[in-house]
Amino acid sequence: MSVGERPVFEVRLRSKRVQREMDGLQETDHQRVLSKLRGLADEPRPQGCEKLYDDIYRLRVGDIRIIYLIDEGNKRIEVGGVRRRSERTYKCIEDLFR
């Protein structure tokens, strides 16, 4: 992307809960996740992302998972979760985007 060119997609945190998840990260992890989120604006399906359901994807950032929905029609990416990998990470993922 050249200087002054707008990103293709708008990246939005879906809820205040997602913002709290981001705020709870250590500074180094927060910066790494923020960098990946900015990258999603230009490339919504980067190398290493994995499709979970319909238009819901996950992206790994170390032991943190970014769970997001790609809305092609509105050119928007909605982040539904930023979580450390655990047994509960992938439970009820569809509910994040209702």
C-alpha distances in whole Angstrom, upper triangle without the diagonal:
4,7,8,6,8,8,10,13,15,16,20,23,26,29,30,31,27,27,30,29,26,28,31,29,29,27,25,25,23,21,20,20,18,15,15,15,12,11,13,11,8,11,14,16,15,17,20,20,24,25,28,29,28,24,25,23,23,21,23,22,26,28,27,25,23,24,22,23,20,21,19,21,20,17,18,18,21,22,26,27,26,29,30,32,35,38,37,33,33,36,35,32,32,34,31,29,32
4,6,6,9,10,12,15,17,19,22,25,28,31,32,33,30,29,32,32,28,30,33,31,31,28,27,27,25,22,22,22,20,17,18,18,15,14,16,14,11,14,18,20,19,21,24,24,27,29,32,33,32,28,28,27,27,25,26,25,28,31,30,29,26,28,26,26,23,24,22,24,23,19,20,21,24,25,29,30,29,32,33,35,38,41,40,36,36,39,39,35,36,37,34,32,35
4,6,9,11,14,16,17,19,22,25,28,30,31,33,30,28,32,31,28,29,32,30,30,27,26,27,25,22,22,22,20,17,19,19,15,15,17,15,13,16,20,22,21,23,26,26,29,31,33,34,33,30,30,28,28,26,28,26,29,32,30,29,27,29,26,27,25,25,24,25,24,20,21,22,25,26,29,30,29,32,34,35,39,42,40,37,37,40,40,36,37,38,34,33,36
4,6,9,12,15,15,18,20,24,26,29,30,32,29,27,31,31,27,29,32,30,31,28,28,28,25,23,23,23,20,18,20,19,15,16,17,14,13,17,20,22,22,25,27,27,30,31,33,34,33,29,29,28,29,27,29,27,31,33,31,30,27,28,26,26,24,24,23,24,21,19,19,21,23,25,28,29,29,32,34,36,40,42,40,37,37,40,39,35,36,37,33,32,34
4,7,9,12,13,16,19,22,25,28,29,31,28,27,30,30,27,29,32,30,31,29,28,27,25,23,23,22,19,18,18,17,14,14,15,12,10,14,17,19,19,22,25,24,27,28,31,31,30,26,27,25,26,25,27,26,29,32,29,28,25,26,24,23,21,21,19,20,18,15,17,18,21,23,27,28,27,31,33,34,38,40,39,35,35,38,37,33,33,34,31,29,32
4,6,9,10,12,15,19,21,24,26,28,24,24,27,27,24,26,29,28,29,27,27,26,23,21,21,20,18,16,17,15,12,12,13,9,9,13,14,18,18,21,24,23,25,26,28,28,27,23,24,23,24,23,25,24,28,30,27,26,23,23,21,20,18,17,16,17,15,12,13,15,18,20,23,25,25,28,31,32,36,38,36,32,32,35,34,30,30,31,28,26,28
4,6,7,9,13,16,19,22,24,25,22,21,25,24,22,24,27,25,27,25,24,23,21,19,19,18,15,14,14,12,9,9,9,5,5,9,11,14,14,18,20,19,22,22,24,25,23,20,20,19,20,19,21,21,25,27,24,22,19,20,17,17,14,15,14,15,13,10,11,12,15,16,20,22,21,25,27,29,32,34,32,29,29,31,30,27,27,28,25,23,26
4,7,10,13,17,18,22,24,25,22,22,26,25,23,26,28,27,29,27,27,25,23,22,21,19,17,16,15,13,11,10,9,6,5,8,9,12,14,17,20,18,20,20,22,22,21,17,18,18,19,18,21,22,26,27,25,22,19,19,16,15,12,12,10,12,11,7,9,10,14,16,19,21,22,25,28,29,32,34,32,28,28,30,29,25,25,26,23,21,24
4,6,10,13,15,18,21,22,19,19,23,22,20,23,25,24,27,25,25,23,21,20,19,17,15,15,13,11,10,10,8,5,6,8,8,11,13,17,19,16,18,18,20,20,18,14,15,15,17,16,19,20,24,25,22,20,16,16,13,12,9,9,9,10,8,5,5,7,10,12,16,18,19,22,25,26,29,31,29,25,24,27,25,22,21,23,20,18,20
4,6,10,12,15,17,19,16,16,20,20,18,20,23,22,25,24,24,22,19,19,19,16,14,14,13,10,9,11,9,6,9,11,10,14,15,19,20,18,20,19,21,21,19,16,16,16,17,17,20,20,24,25,22,19,16,15,12,12,10,10,11,12,9,6,5,6,8,11,14,16,17,21,24,26,28,30,28,24,24,26,25,21,21,21,18,16,19
4,7,9,12,15,16,13,13,17,16,14,17,19,19,21,20,21,18,16,16,16,13,11,12,11,7,7,9,7,6,10,11,9,13,14,18,18,16,18,18,19,19,18,15,14,14,14,14,17,17,21,21,18,16,12,12,9,10,9,10,12,14,11,9,6,5,6,7,11,13,13,17,20,22,25,27,24,21,21,23,22,18,19,19,16,14,17
4,6,9,11,13,10,10,14,14,13,15,18,18,21,20,21,19,16,16,17,13,12,14,13,9,10,13,11,10,14,15,13,16,17,21,21,18,19,19,19,19,19,15,14,15,15,15,18,18,21,22,18,16,12,12,9,10,11,11,14,15,12,11,7,6,5,6,9,11,12,16,19,21,24,26,23,20,20,22,20,17,17,17,13,12,15
4,6,8,9,6,7,10,10,10,12,15,15,18,18,19,17,14,16,16,12,11,14,13,10,12,14,12,13,16,17,15,17,18,21,21,18,19,19,18,19,19,16,14,14,14,15,17,17,20,20,16,14,11,10,9,11,12,13,16,18,15,14,11,8,6,5,7,8,10,13,17,19,21,23,20,17,18,19,18,15,16,15,11,11,14
4,7,8,7,9,11,12,12,14,16,17,21,21,22,20,17,19,19,15,15,18,16,13,15,17,15,15,19,19,16,18,20,23,22,19,19,18,18,17,17,15,13,14,15,16,18,19,22,21,17,15,12,11,9,10,12,12,16,17,15,15,11,9,6,5,5,8,11,14,18,20,21,22,19,17,17,17,15,13,13,12,8,8,10
4,5,5,7,9,10,11,13,15,16,20,21,22,20,17,19,20,17,16,19,18,15,18,20,18,18,22,22,19,22,23,26,25,22,22,21,20,20,20,18,16,17,17,18,20,20,23,22,18,16,14,13,12,13,16,16,20,20,18,18,15,13,9,8,7,9,11,14,18,20,21,22,19,17,17,18,16,14,15,12,9,10,11
4,5,5,6,9,10,10,12,15,18,19,21,19,16,19,20,17,16,20,19,16,19,21,20,20,24,24,22,24,25,28,27,24,25,24,23,23,24,22,19,20,19,20,21,21,23,22,18,17,15,15,15,16,19,20,23,24,21,21,18,16,13,11,10,10,12,14,17,20,21,23,19,18,19,19,18,17,18,15,12,13,15
4,5,5,6,9,10,11,13,17,18,20,17,15,18,19,16,16,20,19,16,19,22,20,21,25,25,22,24,25,27,25,22,23,22,21,21,23,21,18,18,17,18,19,19,21,19,16,15,13,13,14,16,19,20,24,25,23,23,19,16,13,11,9,8,9,11,14,17,18,19,16,14,16,16,15,14,16,13,10,13,14
4,5,5,6,9,10,11,15,16,18,15,12,15,16,12,13,16,15,13,16,18,16,17,21,21,18,20,21,23,22,19,20,20,19,19,21,18,16,16,14,15,16,16,18,17,13,12,10,10,11,13,16,18,21,23,21,20,16,13,10,7,6,5,6,9,12,15,17,18,15,13,15,16,15,13,15,13,10,12,14
4,5,5,6,9,10,14,14,16,14,11,14,15,12,11,15,15,13,15,18,17,18,21,22,20,22,22,25,24,21,22,23,22,23,24,21,19,18,17,17,18,17,19,18,15,14,12,13,14,16,18,20,23,24,22,21,17,15,12,10,10,9,9,11,14,17,19,21,19,16,18,19,19,17,19,17,14,15,17
4,5,5,6,9,12,14,16,14,11,15,16,14,14,17,18,16,18,21,20,21,25,25,23,25,25,27,25,23,24,24,23,24,26,24,21,20,19,19,19,18,19,18,14,15,14,15,16,19,21,23,26,28,25,25,21,18,15,13,12,10,9,11,13,17,18,20,17,16,18,19,19,18,20,18,15,17,19
4,6,5,7,11,12,14,11,10,13,14,11,12,16,15,14,17,19,18,20,23,23,21,22,22,24,22,20,21,22,20,22,24,22,18,18,15,15,15,14,16,14,11,11,10,12,14,17,20,22,25,27,25,24,20,17,15,11,10,7,6,7,9,13,14,17,14,12,15,16,17,15,18,17,13,16,19
4,5,6,9,10,12,9,6,10,11,8,9,12,13,11,14,16,16,18,21,21,19,21,20,22,21,19,21,22,21,23,25,22,19,18,16,15,14,13,15,14,11,11,10,12,14,17,19,22,24,27,24,23,19,16,14,11,11,9,6,8,11,14,16,19,17,15,17,19,19,17,20,19,16,18,20
4,6,8,9,12,10,8,11,13,11,11,15,16,14,16,19,19,21,24,24,23,25,24,26,24,23,24,26,25,27,28,26,23,22,19,18,18,16,17,16,13,15,14,16,17,21,23,25,28,30,27,26,22,19,17,14,14,12,10,11,13,17,19,21,19,17,20,22,22,21,23,22,18,20,23
4,7,9,12,10,8,12,14,12,13,16,17,16,19,21,21,23,26,26,24,25,25,26,24,23,24,26,25,27,29,27,23,22,19,18,17,15,16,14,12,14,14,16,18,22,24,27,30,32,29,28,24,21,19,16,15,12,10,10,11,14,16,19,17,16,19,20,21,20,23,22,19,21,24
4,6,8,6,5,9,10,9,11,14,14,14,17,19,19,21,24,24,23,23,22,23,21,21,22,24,24,26,28,26,22,21,18,16,15,12,12,12,9,12,12,15,18,21,24,26,29,31,29,27,24,21,19,16,16,12,9,9,9,13,15,18,17,15,19,20,22,20,23,23,20,22,25
4,6,5,6,9,10,10,12,14,15,16,18,20,21,23,25,25,25,25,24,25,23,22,24,27,26,29,31,29,26,23,20,18,16,13,13,12,11,14,15,18,21,24,27,29,32,34,32,30,27,24,22,19,19,16,13,12,11,15,17,21,20,18,22,24,25,24,27,26,23,26,29
4,5,5,6,9,10,10,12,14,15,16,18,20,22,24,24,24,25,23,24,23,23,25,28,28,30,32,30,27,24,21,19,17,14,14,15,13,16,16,20,21,25,27,29,31,34,31,29,26,23,22,19,20,18,14,15,14,18,20,24,23,21,24,26,28,26,29,28,25,27,30
4,5,5,6,9,10,11,13,14,16,17,19,21,23,22,23,23,21,22,20,21,23,26,27,29,31,29,26,23,20,17,15,11,11,13,12,15,15,19,21,25,26,29,31,34,31,29,26,23,23,19,21,18,14,15,14,17,20,23,23,21,24,26,28,26,29,29,26,27,31
4,5,5,6,8,10,11,12,14,15,17,19,21,21,20,21,19,19,18,18,20,23,23,26,28,25,22,20,16,14,12,8,8,9,8,11,12,16,18,21,23,26,28,31,29,27,24,20,20,16,17,14,11,11,10,13,16,20,20,17,20,23,24,22,25,25,22,24,27
4,6,5,6,9,10,10,12,14,15,17,20,20,19,20,19,20,19,19,21,23,23,26,27,25,22,19,17,14,13,10,12,12,10,12,12,15,17,20,22,24,26,29,27,24,21,18,18,14,16,13,10,11,12,15,18,22,21,18,20,23,24,22,24,24,21,22,26
4,5,5,6,9,10,11,12,14,16,18,18,19,20,18,19,19,19,21,24,25,27,29,26,23,20,18,15,14,11,12,14,12,14,13,17,18,21,22,25,26,29,27,24,21,19,19,16,18,16,13,14,15,18,21,24,24,21,23,26,27,24,27,27,23,24,28
4,5,5,6,9,10,11,13,15,16,16,16,17,15,16,15,15,18,21,22,25,26,23,21,18,15,12,11,7,9,11,10,12,11,15,16,20,20,23,25,28,26,23,21,18,18,15,17,15,12,13,13,16,19,23,22,19,21,24,25,23,25,26,22,24,27
4,5,5,6,9,10,11,13,15,15,14,15,14,15,14,14,16,18,19,22,23,20,18,15,12,10,9,7,9,11,8,9,8,11,13,16,17,20,22,25,23,21,18,15,14,11,14,11,8,10,11,14,17,20,20,16,18,21,22,19,22,22,19,20,23
4,5,5,6,9,10,11,14,14,14,16,15,17,17,16,19,20,21,23,24,21,19,17,15,12,13,10,13,15,12,12,10,13,14,17,17,20,21,24,22,19,16,14,14,12,14,13,10,13,15,17,21,24,22,19,21,24,24,21,23,23,20,20,24
4,5,5,6,9,10,12,12,13,15,13,15,15,15,18,20,22,24,25,22,20,17,15,12,12,10,13,15,13,14,12,15,15,18,18,20,21,24,22,19,17,15,16,14,17,16,13,16,17,19,22,25,25,21,22,26,26,23,25,26,22,23,26
4,5,5,6,9,10,10,10,11,9,11,12,11,14,16,18,20,21,18,16,13,12,9,9,8,11,14,11,11,9,12,12,15,15,18,19,22,20,17,15,12,14,12,15,13,11,14,15,17,20,23,22,19,19,23,23,20,22,23,20,20,24
4,5,5,7,10,10,9,11,11,14,14,12,15,16,18,20,20,17,15,13,12,10,11,10,14,16,13,11,8,11,10,12,12,15,16,19,17,15,12,9,10,9,12,12,10,14,16,18,21,23,22,18,19,22,22,19,20,21,17,17,21
4,5,6,8,9,10,13,12,15,16,15,18,19,21,22,22,19,18,16,15,13,14,13,17,19,16,15,12,14,13,15,14,16,17,19,17,14,12,11,12,12,15,15,14,17,19,21,25,27,26,22,23,26,26,22,23,24,21,20,24
4,5,6,6,8,10,8,11,13,12,16,17,20,21,21,18,17,14,14,11,13,12,16,18,16,15,12,14,13,15,14,16,16,19,18,14,13,11,14,13,17,17,15,18,20,21,25,27,26,22,23,26,26,22,24,25,22,21,25
4,5,5,5,7,7,11,12,10,13,14,17,18,18,14,13,11,11,10,12,13,17,18,16,14,11,12,10,11,10,12,13,16,15,11,10,8,10,10,14,14,14,17,19,20,23,25,24,20,20,23,23,19,20,22,19,18,21
4,6,6,10,10,14,16,14,17,17,19,20,19,16,15,14,15,13,16,16,20,22,19,17,14,14,12,12,10,12,12,14,13,9,8,8,11,12,15,17,16,20,22,23,27,29,27,23,23,26,25,22,22,23,20,19,22
4,6,9,9,13,15,14,17,18,20,21,20,17,17,15,16,15,17,17,21,23,21,19,16,17,14,15,12,14,13,15,14,11,11,11,14,15,19,20,19,22,24,25,29,31,29,26,25,28,28,24,24,26,23,22,25
4,6,6,9,12,11,13,14,17,19,18,14,15,13,13,12,15,16,19,21,19,17,14,15,13,13,11,13,12,15,15,11,12,10,14,14,18,18,18,21,23,23,26,28,27,24,23,26,26,22,22,25,22,20,24
4,6,10,11,9,11,11,14,15,14,11,11,9,11,10,13,15,18,20,18,15,12,12,9,9,7,10,10,13,13,10,9,8,11,11,14,16,16,19,21,21,24,26,24,21,20,23,22,18,19,21,18,17,20
4,7,8,6,8,9,12,14,13,11,11,8,9,9,12,14,17,19,17,14,12,12,10,11,9,12,12,15,16,13,13,11,13,13,16,17,17,19,20,20,23,24,24,20,19,22,22,18,19,21,19,18,21
4,6,6,9,11,14,17,17,14,13,10,10,8,11,12,15,17,16,14,12,13,12,14,12,16,15,19,19,16,15,13,15,15,17,17,17,19,20,19,23,25,24,21,20,23,24,20,21,24,21,21,24
4,6,9,12,15,17,18,16,15,12,11,9,10,12,14,17,16,14,14,15,15,16,15,19,18,22,23,19,19,16,19,18,20,19,18,20,20,19,22,24,24,21,20,24,25,21,23,26,23,23,27
4,6,10,13,16,17,16,14,10,9,7,7,10,12,14,13,12,12,13,14,16,16,19,20,23,24,21,20,17,18,17,18,17,16,17,17,16,19,21,21,18,17,21,22,19,21,24,22,22,25
4,7,10,12,14,12,10,7,6,5,7,10,13,14,13,10,9,10,10,12,12,16,17,20,21,18,17,14,15,14,15,14,14,15,16,15,18,19,19,16,15,18,19,16,17,20,18,18,22
4,6,9,11,10,9,5,5,7,9,12,14,15,14,11,11,10,10,12,12,16,17,20,21,19,18,15,16,14,15,15,15,15,16,14,17,18,17,14,12,16,17,14,15,18,17,17,20
4,6,8,7,6,4,7,9,12,15,18,18,16,13,12,10,10,10,10,14,15,18,19,18,17,14,14,14,14,15,16,17,18,16,18,18,18,15,12,15,15,12,13,16,15,15,18
4,7,8,6,5,7,10,13,16,18,17,16,12,12,9,10,10,12,15,16,19,20,19,18,15,15,14,13,13,15,15,17,15,16,16,15,12,9,11,12,9,10,13,13,13,16
4,6,5,7,10,13,16,20,22,21,19,15,14,11,11,9,11,13,15,17,19,18,17,15,14,14,13,15,17,18,20,18,19,18,17,14,11,12,11,9,8,12,12,11,14
4,6,8,12,15,18,22,24,24,22,18,16,13,11,9,9,11,12,14,16,16,15,14,14,15,14,16,19,20,23,21,22,22,20,18,15,16,14,11,10,13,13,12,13
4,6,10,13,17,20,23,22,20,16,14,11,8,6,6,7,9,12,13,13,12,10,11,12,12,15,17,19,21,21,22,22,20,18,15,17,15,12,10,13,13,10,13
4,7,10,14,17,19,19,16,13,10,7,6,4,7,9,12,14,15,14,12,10,9,10,9,11,13,15,18,17,18,19,17,14,11,13,12,8,8,11,10,9,12
4,7,10,13,16,16,14,10,8,6,5,6,8,11,13,16,17,15,13,10,10,10,10,11,12,14,16,15,17,18,16,13,11,14,14,10,11,14,12,12,15
4,7,10,12,12,10,6,5,4,6,9,11,14,16,20,20,18,15,12,12,10,10,9,10,11,12,11,14,15,14,11,10,13,14,10,12,15,13,13,17
4,7,10,10,8,6,5,7,8,11,12,16,18,21,21,18,16,13,13,11,12,11,10,11,12,11,15,17,16,12,12,16,17,14,16,18,16,16,20
4,6,7,6,5,6,9,11,15,16,20,21,25,25,22,20,16,16,13,14,12,10,10,10,9,13,15,16,12,13,16,18,16,18,20,18,19,23
4,6,5,6,8,11,13,17,18,22,23,27,26,23,21,17,17,14,15,13,10,10,9,10,14,17,17,14,15,19,21,18,21,22,19,21,25
4,5,8,10,14,17,20,22,25,27,30,30,27,24,21,21,17,18,15,12,11,9,9,13,16,17,14,16,20,22,20,23,24,22,24,27
4,7,10,13,16,20,22,26,28,31,30,28,25,21,21,17,17,13,11,8,6,6,9,12,13,11,13,17,19,18,21,22,20,22,26
4,7,10,13,17,19,22,25,28,27,25,22,18,17,13,13,10,7,5,4,6,9,13,13,10,12,15,17,15,19,19,17,19,22
4,6,10,13,16,19,21,25,24,22,19,15,14,11,11,8,6,5,6,6,10,12,12,8,9,13,15,12,15,16,14,16,19
4,6,10,12,16,18,21,20,18,15,11,10,7,8,6,5,7,9,10,13,15,14,10,11,14,15,11,14,15,12,13,17
4,7,10,13,16,19,18,17,14,10,9,6,6,5,6,8,11,11,13,15,13,9,9,12,12,8,10,12,9,10,14
4,7,10,13,15,15,13,10,7,6,4,5,7,9,12,15,15,17,18,16,13,12,14,13,10,10,12,9,9,12
4,6,9,12,12,11,8,6,5,6,7,10,13,15,18,18,20,21,19,16,14,16,14,10,10,12,9,8,11
4,6,9,9,8,6,5,7,9,11,13,15,18,21,21,23,24,22,19,17,19,18,14,13,15,13,11,14
4,6,6,6,5,6,8,11,13,16,18,21,24,25,27,27,25,22,20,21,19,16,14,16,14,11,13
4,6,5,7,8,11,14,16,19,21,24,27,27,29,30,28,25,23,25,23,19,18,20,18,15,17
4,6,8,11,13,16,18,21,24,27,30,30,32,33,30,27,25,27,24,21,19,21,19,16,17
4,5,9,11,14,17,20,22,25,29,29,32,32,30,27,25,27,24,21,19,20,18,15,16
4,7,10,13,16,19,21,24,27,28,30,31,29,26,25,26,25,21,20,21,19,16,18
4,6,10,13,15,17,21,24,25,27,28,26,23,22,24,22,18,17,18,16,13,15
4,6,9,12,14,17,20,21,24,25,23,19,18,20,19,15,15,16,13,11,14
4,6,9,11,15,18,19,22,23,20,17,16,18,16,13,13,13,10,8,11
4,6,8,11,15,16,18,20,17,14,14,16,15,11,12,13,9,9,12
4,7,10,13,15,16,17,14,11,11,12,11,8,9,9,5,7,10
4,6,10,11,13,14,12,9,10,11,11,9,11,11,8,10,13
4,7,9,12,14,12,9,11,13,14,12,15,15,11,14,17
4,6,8,11,9,7,9,12,13,12,15,15,13,15,18
4,6,10,9,7,11,13,15,14,18,18,16,19,22
4,7,8,6,9,11,14,13,17,18,16,19,22
4,5,5,8,10,13,14,17,18,17,20,22
4,6,7,8,12,13,16,17,16,20,22
4,6,5,9,10,13,13,13,17,18
4,6,9,8,12,13,11,15,17
4,6,6,9,11,10,13,15
4,6,9,9,10,13,14
4,5,5,7,10,11
4,5,5,8,10
4,5,6,7
4,5,5
4,6
4
